[in-house]
Amino acid sequence: MNRLVKKLGLLAIAIGFAGSTLLAQSHQISNANFEVEGTSTLHDWTMESKAASGTVNMTMEGDKIKSIYRFDVKLKAESLESGKSTMDDLAHEALKSEDHPMISFKLTNIKSITYSGNTANIIATGVLTIAGKSKTVDIKGTGVNNNGTITLKGSKDLKMTDFDMEPPTAMFGTIKTGDSITINYSLTLKTK
């Protein structure tokens, strides 16, 4: 009986040490860069915003991301700008920004986290809301921990019409925006 107690005690200590290497952390977005890229019959275009906010909760093992259990990001639709006021007005109208001022992504599931060297390759599922329309999407991205500063990057191809958005037109319909867009993001996280 004493041997069984000792073995169970050693097992409990071993499990305790193994579990102690995992560290749950809560992060705020300290720096964000979002780009929306698209096409038109006149030229390709890009809109940018650095106005995202949100919280990311993850479990770290040493300097590696082991799991992400919260990833909530919000972005003001009207913070997206191209540097051209007419285009910005048309885009904000297409985004229905007066009625739906926020674009958001809320994590529902991490499908996988695998590593290539120091880089985490992440596949996440979540609810993306644009122009008041919510859709479940998969997003691929990467995560790098550089001396405690975590950077998450990725991109997602979408169609405006999937979110009930009408691709903008100008000059009485002679200039038309393509339906397909690409959202690129880069987020720098700081520990709360």
ZAMARSE-877663 format. One record per atom (N, C-alpha, C): residue in one letter; x, y, z. Coordinates in steps of 0.1 Angstrom, whole numbers, plus 2048, in hexadecimal, padded with zeros to 3 digits. Each point is the difference from the previous one (the first is absolute). Layout:
aXYZ
...
This chain:
m8087F4800
m7F880C800
m80980D800
n80B7FF808
n80980C800
n8068037F3
r8037F57F9
r8068027F2
r7F68077F7
l7F47FC800
l7F58067F8
l7FF80F803
v7FF80380D
v7FF80E805
v80C8087FB
k80C7FA801
k80C8087FB
k8008027F1
k7FC7F57F9
k7FF8027F1
k7F680A7FC
l7F4800807
l7F680A7FD
l80580E804
g80780180B
g80580D804
g80A8057F5
l8097F77FC
l80A8047F5
l7F98047F3
l7F67F97FD
l7F88037F4
l7FA80E801
a7FA80380C
a7FA80D802
a80A80B7FF
i80C7FE805
i80A80A7FF
i8058027F2
a8017F57F9
a8048017F1
a7F68077F8
i7F37FD803
i7F58077F9
i80080F804
g80380380C
g80080E805
g80B8087F9
f80C7FA7FE
f80B8067F9
f7FD8027F2
a7FA7F67F9
a7FD8017F2
a7F680B7FE
g7F6800809
g7F580A7FE
g80580E803
s80B802808
s80480D804
s8078077F4
t8047F97F6
t8068077F4
t7F68077F8
l7F37FC801
l7F68077F8
l7FC80D808
l7FF80B7F9
l7FC80D806
l7F58067F8
a7F5802807
a7F58077F9
a80380F801
q7FE8077F4
q80380E7FF
q7F48087F9
s7FE80C805
s7F68087F9
s80780C7FA
h7FD8037F4
h80780A7F8
h7F680B7FB
q80580C7FF
q7F980A7F9
q8078037F3
i7F98057F6
i8068047F3
i80680E803
s80E8007FE
s80780D802
s8038077F3
n8007F97F5
n8038057F3
n7F87F87F6
a7F98067F7
a7F87F97F6
a8028067F2
n8007F87F6
n8008057F3
n7F77F77F7
f7F58057FB
f7F77F97F7
f8008067F3
e8017F87F5
e7FF8057F2
e7F57F87F9
v7F88077F9
v7F67FA7F7
v8058037F2
e8027F67F8
e8048017F2
e7F57FC7F7
g7FF8077F5
g7F67FC7F6
g8038057F2
t7F77FE7F7
t8028047F2
t7F48097FB
s8038067F5
s7F58077FA
s8038017F1
t7F68047F8
t8038017F2
t80A80B7FC
l80380980A
l80A80A7FE
l80E7FD805
h8017FB80C
h80C7FC806
h7FE7F880D
d80B7F9805
d7FF7FA80D
d80080A80B
w7FB7FC80B
w7FF80A80B
w8037F980E
t803809809
t8037FB80E
t7FB80A80A
m7FA7FB80B
m7FB80880B
m8077FB80C
e804809809
e8077FC80C
e7FA80580D
s8027F980B
s7FC80580D
s80A7FB80A
k80380880A
k8087FC80B
k7F880180D
a7F38007FF
a7F780380C
a7F97F4806
a8067F57FF
a7FA7F4806
a8037FF80F
s7F67F9807
s8027FE80E
s7FB7F2803
g8057FA80B
g7FB7F3803
g8087F980A
t7FC7F4804
t8067F780A
t8037F37FA
v80C7FA803
v8047F37FC
v8057F980C
n7F97F5804
n8057F780B
n8067F37FA
m80B7FD805
m8077F47FB
m8087F980B
t8037F37FD
t8097F9809
t80D7FE7FA
m80B804807
m80D7FF7FB
m8077F5807
e8097FA7F9
e80A7F6805
e80E8057FD
g80680580A
g80D8077FC
g7FD80C7F8
d8068017F4
d7FE80B7F7
d7F77FC7F5
k7F97F5801
k7F77FB7F5
k7F2801804
i7F78037F6
i7F2801801
i7FB7F2800
k7F97FB80B
k7FB7F2800
k7F18007FC
s7F980A805
s7F28017FC
s7FB80F801
i7F58037F9
i7FA80D801
i7F17FD803
y7FC80680B
y7F27FD804
y7F780D7FF
r80680B7FD
r7F880C7FE
r8078097F6
f7F98047F6
f8068097F6
f7F48097FB
d7FE80B806
d7F680A7FD
d80680D7FB
v7FD8037F4
v80680D7FA
v7F48087FA
k80180D802
k7F68097FA
k80880C7F9
l7FA8047F5
l80580B7F8
l7F58097FC
k80280D801
k7F680A7FB
k8008007F1
a7F57FD7FA
a7FF8007F1
a80580D7FA
e7FD80B806
e80480D7FA
e80E803803
s8077F8807
s80F802802
s8077FB7F3
l7FA7F87F8
l8067FB7F3
l80180C7F7
e80C8037FB
e80180C7F7
e80A7FD7F5
s7FD8067F5
s8097FE7F4
s80980C7FD
g7FC80B806
g80780D7FD
g7F98077F5
k7F47FB7FB
k7F88077F6
k7F2800806
s7FB80D803
s7F4801807
s7F47FB7F9
t7FF8017F3
t7F57FA7F8
t7FF7F1802
m80C7FA7FE
m8007F1802
m7FC7FC80E
d80680880A
d7FC7FC80E
d7F1801802
d7FA80B7FB
d7F2802802
d7F87F47FA
l8047FC7F4
l7F97F57F9
l8027F3808
a80C7FE805
a8037F3807
a7F880080D
h80080B807
h7F980180D
h7F17FE7FE
e7FB8057F5
e7F27FE7FC
e7FD7F17FE
a8097F97F8
a7FF7F27FE
a8017F880D
l808804809
l8017FA80D
l7F5802809
k7F68097FC
k7F5804808
k80480580E
s80A808800
s80780480C
s7F7809809
e7F68067FB
e7F7808809
e7F87F7809
d7FB7F57FA
d7F87F7807
d8087F5807
h80C7FD7FB
h8087F5805
h80F805801
p80380880A
p80D807801
p80C7F7802
m7FE7F4805
m80B7F7803
m8017F47F7
i80D7FC7FD
i8037F47FA
i8067F780B
s7FD7F4801
s8057F880C
s8037F17FC
f8097FA807
f8037F27FF
f8007FA80E
k7F97F5802
k7FF7FA80D
k8037F17FE
l80B7FB806
l8057F37FF
l7F57F6806
t7FE7F57F8
t7F87F5806
t8087F3802
n80B7FF7F8
n8087F3801
n80D8027F9
i80A7FA806
i80D7FE7FA
i8017F27FA
k8028007F3
k8007F37F9
k80E7F9802
s80B8087FF
s80D7FB802
s80A80B802
i80B7FC808
i80B808801
i80C7F77FE
t8088037F6
t80C7F87FD
t80C80A7FF
y80C7FB802
y80B8087FF
y80A7FD7F5
s80580B7FA
s80B7FF7F6
s80B809806
g80A7FA807
g80A807807
g7F980880C
n80280D800
n7FA80980A
n7F28057FD
t7FB7FD7F4
t7F38057FB
t7F57F6802
a7F5805807
a7F47F8802
a7F78027F3
n7FC7F57FA
n7F78017F5
n7F27FC806
i7F780A7FF
i7F37FF807
i7F57FF7F6
i7F67F7803
i7F48007F8
i7F580280A
a7F880A7FF
a7F6804809
a7F28017F9
t7F67FD808
t7F28027FB
t7F980A809
g7F98097FA
g7F980A808
g7F58077F9
v7F9809806
v7F58077FA
v80580E7FC
l8008037F3
l80480D7FB
l7F38087FD
t7FF80C805
t7F48087FE
t80580D7F8
i7FA8027F4
i80280B7F8
i7F38067FB
a7FE80D801
a7F48067FB
a7F37FA806
g8017FB80D
g7F57FA807
g7FD7F27FD
k8087FA7F7
k7FE7F27FC
k80B7F7806
s7FC7F5807
s80A7F8806
s8017F27F9
k80C7FC7FE
k8037F37F9
k80B7F9808
t7FF7F3800
t80B7F8806
t80B7FE7F5
v80C803803
v80B7FF7F7
v80C7F9806
d8097FA7F8
d80D7FB804
d80A80A7FC
i809803809
i80B8097FD
i80D7F9803
k80A8017F7
k80D7FB802
k80980C804
g8097FE809
g80980A804
g80D7FA806
t809809804
t80C7FC807
t80180880D
g8087FA809
g80280780D
g80F7FE803
v80780B805
v80E800803
v80180780E
n8077FA809
n80380680D
n80F804800
n80280D800
n80E8067FF
n80380780D
n8067F880A
n80380680D
n7F4805807
g7F57F9800
g7F4804807
g7F68097F8
t8048047F4
t7F78087F7
t7FB7F67F6
i7F37FE800
i7F97F77F7
i7FA8077F4
t8047FC7F4
t7FA8057F4
t7F87F67F9
l7F48037FD
l7F77F77F8
l7FD8077F2
k8027F87F5
k7FE8057F3
k7F87F67F8
g7F98057F6
g7F97F77F7
g7F88087F5
s7F97F87F8
s7F78067F6
s7F47F77FE
k7F68067FA
k7F47F97FD
k7FA8067F3
d7FD7F77F7
d7F88047F4
d7F17FF802
l7F980A7FC
l7F2801802
l7F98057F4
k7F37FF800
k7F78077F6
k7F780A807
m7FF80C7FB
m7F780A806
m7F27FB801
t7FC7FA7F5
t7F27FB7FF
t7FC7F580A
d80A7F9805
d7FE7F680B
d7FB80780D
f80380D801
f7FC80880C
f7F580A7FC
d7F97FD7F6
d7F58087FB
d80480F7FD
m80C8017FB
m80680D7FC
m7FF8027F1
e7FC80B7FC
e8008037F2
e80E8067FC
p8087F97F7
p80D8067FC
p7FE80E7FB
p80780A805
p7FE80E7FC
p8038027F1
t7F880A7FB
t8028057F2
t80280F801
a8068067F5
a80280E7FF
a7FE8047F2
m7FF80E7FE
m7FF8057F2
m7F47FA7F8
f7F5800807
f7F37FB7FA
f8027F17FC
g8077F9808
g8017F17FD
g80B7FD7F7
t8088097FA
t80A7FD7F7
t80D7FA807
i80180480D
i80B7FA808
i7FA7F680A
k8047F37FF
k7FA7F6809
k80A7FA808
t7FD7FD80C
t8097F980A
t7FD7F17FE
g80B7F9800
g7FF7F1800
g7FA7FB80D
d7F97F5800
d7FA7FA80B
d80A7FA80A
s80B7FB7FB
s80A7F9808
s80980A807
i8037FE80D
i809808808
i8097F7808
t80B805804
t8097F9809
t80380980C
i7FE7FA80C
i80380780D
i80D7FB805
n80A809802
n80C7FC806
n80180780E
y8057F880A
y80180680D
y80E7FD806
s804809809
s80C7FE808
s7FD80680E
l8017F880A
l7FC80480E
l80C7FE809
t80380A808
t80B7FF80A
t7F97FF80D
l8037F7809
l7F97FE80C
l80980380C
k7FA80680A
k80780280D
k7F87F980B
t8077FB80A
t7FA7F980B
t7F980A809
k7F47FC804
k7F7809808
k80680180E
